[in-house]
């Protein structure tokens, strides 16, 4: 779980939560705190007007005229899910300090589309793309402002019994949000969850806690008490840049992608009309050394719901 730069902003690391003083957690407090990573928590805000340069969920992207627009494996244009302008974010280790980072996904036209996620190979960018603009143009004249081609999409499937049963909401066949939103960023920190690949919490005089412990081991009862308290004490829901993710189901990174860390999380958010299936969550992961190199060509993309 290491690999990130270890010089963190002081504001994100200046105190240890008193909540970790619970008797079930206290023996592991130092080990838990050692996993801390700073992150930029994202608050979505309704907005009537969004510029092409600002951080946002959806909306019209920043896009230079001379760049080829991203498309999926079928040649259909992808849609902007999120745009991060690093001039608006707090500093995070390994992350850019300037430029614009964009996350594009496929618009659903059928149950099989899954907003561009590839279950067999989540790092294969057929139905999604992550694009970094290190030096954005400041003059509107150099940008594309005509995105009418995004509306030229195949019509959603007819309301078959299968669609009515498994995807009754029209949003399932469009984007996972109802309207664009602005973003506000707040510097915070997150501790590793019990689903994090390679996790191990240690403490003096207590058995190790890791995510390989089975239900029939001698410390299963201790782990169950620890796990219940830990998950009730700490929270990984919400939208964020960096830090750790919220796992709804089994972590899909497994051994193949265990060295990938959270790049961006967009959670379901009823108040702002964001919904991934049934209260699901979307995550993008990246290897720390690729993030430092500003190489966003090998990003892992997935979303899960309960």
C-alpha positions, 0 to 999 in steps of 0.5 A: 500500500506504499508507493506514494510520496510520503511528504504530505501537506501538514494541514491534512495530517495535523491530528489523529481522530479521537474515534480511534481510541475505541477499545477495539481499535486503540491497540492498532491506532498507530498502524491505522494512522500509518496508512493515512493519505491526504485527499481532496474531498469533493462537494457537488454544487448546483450551477446554472453556468459552468465555464469550459475550464472549471472543475465539474461533473458533466457539462461542456468539456475543455477541448482544443480544436486540434485534438481528436475527441475520444470515442469508444471501441464502436466509434461513438463519442464518449461523454464527460463524467468529470473534469478537474482543474488543478488550479482549484484543488488543494495540493496533493502528493504526486498529483499535478499542481496545474492543468486539467484532468478529464474523465470520459465514459460511454453513454448508456444505450443498453444494459450491456453498455455499463457506462463503458466499464469492461468487466474482463479488463477494467484497464482497457480504455475502450469505453472510457478515457482519462485525458490530461491537458498539462497547459490548458489554452486560455483563449476561447478561440482555440477551443471547440464549442460545438458538441452537437455530435454528442447528441447523435447517439443510438436511441435507447432500447425499447422497453422490453420485459428485461429492461423493465425488470432490471433497469426501470429508470431512464437514467440507466440508459443515459449518464449516471447523473441528471445535470452538471454540477460545479465542484468544491474541494476540501483537503482531508485525509483517509485511512485504508479500509479493510478491503484495501489490497495488501492491508495489515494492521498490527499492534503490540500484544494483539494479533495482526488484522489483515484481509486474508483472515478466514471465518474459521481462524482463531482470531475470527471473533476478534476480527469481526469485532474490530471490523464492525467497529472500524467500519462504523467509525470511519467512512469512505463514501462520497466524492474524492480525488486521491485517498482511499475508496469506498468498496460496495462489493469485493475489490476488483483490483485483486492481485493484478492491480493491487498496486493501483491506488485511488485516482478519483471516486464519484459516489451516488448522490441523491441530492445532486442527481447522481446514481450508479445503478442501485446506490453504487460508486464509480472509481478510477485507479492508477499506479503511483509511478504513472501518476507521478509521470502524468501517464493516464493511459493505464488507468483502471475504471470500474463502478459497483452497486449493491 
